[in-house]
Amino acid sequence: MKKFPQGKIYHIFNKSIANYPIFKDLDNSQRFIQTLDYYNNTLVQVNLGNFLKTNKDYSPELLTIKDGGLIKFLAYCIMPDHYHLLVKILKENCLSKYINDVENSYSRFFNLKFKRKGPLWQSSFKSVQIKSNEQLLHVSRYIHLNPTTANLVDKPEDWIFSSYKYYLNSFILNNY
């Protein structure tokens, strides 16, 4: 099993099986973001489905560091058939279990919702360690421009399942 040392930064990504549009609607994409946020915690006691039964208004904030967080999100983009995450490891060697929990939880949700069976992901997630500031900027730009490159929107800020709007708004608020 691959080791993910604390303090290192990684580009994490995975794609649906047969390019199936698993994030094609608002509810599915929102549920995936909830899943990413919920399992990013050493204190998780129940699965997300049970948690949401009593916490229906759960509103995730991926870019906010939480107590007990496993990773810090630096950038993300949820596309119709895949996802990209740019993360910093906060807890030694937790990434594999975290992504496994996220992907399994989302697969259970999706399969129940659409009355289907079987795997949802092409393979295990992929990871690329970021080794320089230039690479960090390039990967962040790549992640945020993914929706425009795929001709889903004209401007990256129009894609709602991306951290780009957060960066744009933070820049505007802090500089004007």
C-alpha positions as CSV (number, residue, x, y, z in Angstrom):
1,M,0.0,0.0,0.0
2,K,1.3,3.4,-0.9
3,K,2.4,5.7,1.9
4,F,1.1,9.3,2.1
5,P,3.4,11.2,4.6
6,Q,2.0,14.1,6.6
7,G,2.7,17.5,5.2
8,K,3.0,16.3,1.5
9,I,0.6,17.6,-1.2
10,Y,-1.1,15.4,-3.7
11,H,-3.3,15.6,-6.8
12,I,-5.9,12.9,-6.3
13,F,-8.3,11.8,-9.0
14,N,-10.6,9.0,-10.2
15,K,-13.0,8.4,-13.0
16,S,-16.3,6.5,-13.2
17,I,-16.5,3.1,-14.8
18,A,-17.2,3.4,-18.6
19,N,-17.3,7.2,-18.2
20,Y,-20.7,6.9,-16.6
21,P,-22.1,10.3,-15.6
22,I,-22.2,9.7,-11.8
23,F,-22.2,13.4,-10.9
24,K,-24.6,14.5,-13.6
25,D,-27.1,16.1,-11.3
26,L,-27.1,18.6,-8.5
27,D,-28.1,16.2,-5.8
28,N,-25.4,13.6,-6.8
29,S,-22.6,16.2,-6.9
30,Q,-23.7,17.7,-3.6
31,R,-23.8,14.3,-2.0
32,F,-20.2,13.6,-3.1
33,I,-19.1,16.9,-1.6
34,Q,-20.9,16.0,1.6
35,T,-19.1,12.7,1.5
36,L,-15.7,14.3,1.0
37,D,-16.3,16.6,3.9
38,Y,-17.9,14.1,6.3
39,Y,-15.2,11.4,6.1
40,N,-12.4,14.0,6.5
41,N,-12.4,13.5,10.2
42,T,-10.8,11.1,12.7
43,L,-14.0,11.3,14.8
44,V,-16.4,9.7,12.3
45,Q,-18.6,7.3,14.3
46,V,-21.5,6.4,11.9
47,N,-21.8,6.2,8.1
48,L,-22.9,9.3,6.3
49,G,-26.4,8.0,5.4
50,N,-27.2,7.5,9.1
51,F,-25.7,10.8,10.0
52,L,-27.9,12.6,7.4
53,K,-31.1,11.1,8.8
54,T,-30.7,13.3,11.9
55,N,-28.7,16.1,10.3
56,K,-30.6,16.9,7.1
57,D,-29.2,20.5,6.8
58,Y,-25.6,19.3,6.8
59,S,-23.7,21.9,4.8
60,P,-20.1,20.9,4.0
61,E,-17.2,23.4,3.8
62,L,-14.4,21.6,2.1
63,L,-11.9,24.4,2.2
64,T,-12.2,25.0,5.9
65,I,-9.8,23.0,8.1
66,K,-11.7,21.1,10.9
67,D,-10.5,19.7,14.2
68,G,-9.6,16.1,13.6
69,G,-9.2,16.6,9.8
70,L,-7.2,14.1,7.9
71,I,-6.5,16.3,4.9
72,K,-6.7,20.0,3.9
73,F,-8.4,20.7,0.6
74,L,-6.4,23.1,-1.5
75,A,-8.6,22.8,-4.7
76,Y,-11.3,20.5,-6.0
77,C,-13.5,20.0,-9.0
78,I,-16.3,17.5,-9.4
79,M,-16.9,16.8,-13.1
80,P,-19.8,14.7,-14.5
81,D,-17.8,11.5,-14.7
82,H,-14.7,12.1,-12.5
83,Y,-13.2,14.2,-9.7
84,H,-10.0,16.1,-9.0
85,L,-8.7,16.9,-5.5
86,L,-5.6,18.9,-4.5
87,V,-4.9,18.0,-0.9
88,K,-2.3,18.4,1.8
89,I,-2.0,15.4,4.2
90,L,-2.6,16.4,7.8
91,K,-2.5,12.9,9.3
92,E,0.2,10.4,8.4
93,N,-0.9,7.6,6.0
94,C,-4.6,8.2,6.2
95,L,-5.3,9.1,2.5
96,S,-6.0,5.6,1.2
97,K,-8.5,4.7,3.9
98,Y,-10.1,8.2,3.5
99,I,-10.6,7.9,-0.3
100,N,-11.8,4.3,0.2
101,D,-14.4,5.4,2.7
102,V,-15.5,8.3,0.4
103,E,-15.7,6.2,-2.8
104,N,-17.5,3.3,-1.0
105,S,-20.0,5.6,0.7
106,Y,-20.8,7.4,-2.6
107,S,-21.1,4.1,-4.4
108,R,-23.6,2.8,-1.9
109,F,-25.6,6.0,-2.2
110,F,-25.5,6.0,-6.0
111,N,-26.4,2.3,-6.3
112,L,-29.3,2.5,-3.9
113,K,-30.6,5.7,-5.5
114,F,-30.5,4.2,-9.0
115,K,-31.3,0.6,-8.0
116,R,-28.1,-0.7,-9.6
117,K,-25.3,-3.0,-8.5
118,G,-21.6,-3.2,-9.1
119,P,-18.6,-1.0,-9.1
120,L,-18.8,2.7,-9.8
121,W,-15.0,3.5,-10.3
122,Q,-12.7,2.5,-13.1
123,S,-9.9,1.6,-10.7
124,S,-8.3,2.7,-7.5
125,F,-7.8,6.4,-7.2
126,K,-4.7,7.9,-8.7
127,S,-2.3,10.2,-6.9
128,V,0.5,12.5,-8.0
129,Q,2.8,14.1,-5.4
130,I,3.3,17.8,-5.9
131,K,7.0,18.5,-5.6
132,S,7.3,22.2,-6.5
133,N,5.4,25.5,-6.4
134,E,5.3,25.5,-10.2
135,Q,3.7,22.1,-10.2
136,L,1.2,23.2,-7.5
137,L,0.1,26.2,-9.5
138,H,-0.1,24.2,-12.7
139,V,-2.3,21.5,-11.1
140,S,-4.5,24.0,-9.4
141,R,-5.0,25.8,-12.7
142,Y,-5.6,22.4,-14.5
143,I,-8.3,21.4,-11.9
144,H,-10.1,24.7,-12.0
145,L,-10.1,25.0,-15.8
146,N,-11.4,21.4,-16.3
147,P,-15.0,22.5,-16.8
148,T,-14.1,25.0,-19.4
149,T,-11.7,22.6,-21.2
150,A,-14.5,20.1,-21.4
151,N,-16.8,22.8,-22.8
152,L,-19.3,22.5,-19.9
153,V,-19.1,26.3,-19.1
154,D,-17.6,29.3,-20.6
155,K,-15.9,30.6,-17.4
156,P,-14.5,28.5,-14.6
157,E,-16.5,30.5,-12.0
158,D,-19.7,29.3,-13.6
159,W,-19.0,25.6,-12.6
160,I,-20.6,25.3,-9.1
161,F,-18.8,22.1,-8.1
162,S,-15.3,23.6,-7.9
163,S,-13.3,25.6,-5.5
164,Y,-12.6,28.2,-8.1
165,K,-15.4,30.5,-7.0
166,Y,-14.0,30.4,-3.4
167,Y,-10.6,31.6,-4.6
168,L,-12.1,34.3,-6.8
169,N,-14.4,35.6,-4.0
170,S,-11.5,35.4,-1.5
171,F,-9.3,37.4,-3.8
172,I,-11.9,40.0,-4.5
173,L,-12.9,40.4,-0.8
174,N,-9.3,40.6,0.4
175,N,-8.1,43.0,-2.3
176,Y,-10.9,45.5,-2.7
